[in-house]
Amino acid sequence: MKNIFILFFLLTFNTFGYININPVIFDKKIDGRGEAQEYTLYNPTQNTLKYQLYLTDENIEKSMKNWVEIFPTTVTLKPGRSGKFKIFVKAPKGVPKGEYLVTVGIKEIALPNLTSKDNSAVQILTHLKMDLAGYIGDLNPKIFLKDFSVSLKDKNLEFKGILANVGERRGTLNFYLAEGKNKNEIYIGNLRLLKNEKIEANKLNQKLTKHDEKFMKNFSKYKKLVVKDSLNKNVLYEGDIR
């Protein structure tokens, strides 16, 4: 069964274009010893590019900017090459629990072509701003379902209803169908929900393939929905479905 995922981007471009980066989230617990995340930049162009990294917390109410370290702060890549940088976040002791944000800015700069007769000045091509979240305390997403149902029609797995995250932090949620409690769980995809965000359940819709024939044959037995936090594998929701 194919994996379905939705990544919620907060991007700002000053020209048409894009910056190829993976992953695009942080979503880690930042108290205690802190946490790190490695990111990969890829240069798909025909030019050597330099990427400048910086932090900002403009329009952010609960900022973790002062707790963030980036290394390195510049990455230079030849055409078709990839490079990495790391972000480490550690909150000081005594900070109130909650979800904290920072914006990581990435400026893409074209370096002058020394072999060309036109050695023009360095030029900024694309500017990305990516909001990353960390949290303090034992916080979890909390799932609320409204009019939720699932059906199988002509090899199409279709979901209806509303999914909402009414918890204290955002998270990537893994969805499973099961025959009963801890019995024959089938992974059906994942969705990322921000705090207080709600989305249509049809985001999980998918076309099944011949690899899913056993599941399709026994579909009527799958009466439970199980939702787990992809970060710590905690079960956030388990209940009967229509």
Buried (B, 14 or more C-beta within 10 A) or exposed (E): BEEBEBEBEEBEEEEEEEBEBEEBBBBBBBBEEBBBBEBEBBBEBEEBBBBBBEBEBEEBEBBBBEBBEBEEEEBBBEEEEBBEBEBBBBBEEEBEBBBBBBBBBBBBBBEEEEEEEEEEEEEEBBBBBBBBBBBBBEBBBBBEBEEBEBEBEEEEBBBBBEBBBEBBBBBBBBBBBBBEEEEBBBBBBBBBBBBEBEBEBEBBBBEBEEEBEEBEEEBEEBBBBBBBBBBEEEEBBBEEBE
